[in-house]
């Protein structure tokens, strides 16, 4: 028998299954036609990330299915990954020096210093490290099933579109940066 919390998690998963294709289709359509996101698609993008993140965090917190019994190494590794994620995201925000650049609403130059020397997507890398660390701390099977799905969707639909937008906006500078720095690490 499912608990009330587990019913909540499975309800969130059902919402993901229903809404994510719509959001990704609209976002992908904007990137293909306009090479940038409309205001509506920016909101869809935020909802997509928020909904997936909330579902994974709730799955980690509220489901009983764990892959190992209470385990000190899992907890320590989870804490370390969360700490690394916080450091990466802080460094990435510092390098951007602008909320408009962080949100993707302004692409006026290639940032290739700091953590951007190592990865083109430090915010996404930090998000996934945080989710993996949090899920590892709680040893959640469902969260570990959702994380690779989320990763594949972000990698395939979101980042690919963003890169086309940045190539159009920043031209050769971004193309050269892409040749020097890997998408992830």
Secondary structure, DSSP 4 states (H G I P E B T S, - for coil): ---HHHHHHHHHHHHHHHHHHHHHHHHHHHHHHTSS--HHHHHHHHHHHHHHHHHHHHHHHH---BSSSS-HHHHHHHHHHHHHHHHHHHHHHHHH--HHHHHTS---S---SGGGGT-S-HHHHHHHHHHHHHHHHHTBHHHHHHHHHHHHHIIIIIIHHHHHHHHHHHTHHHHHHHHHS-S--
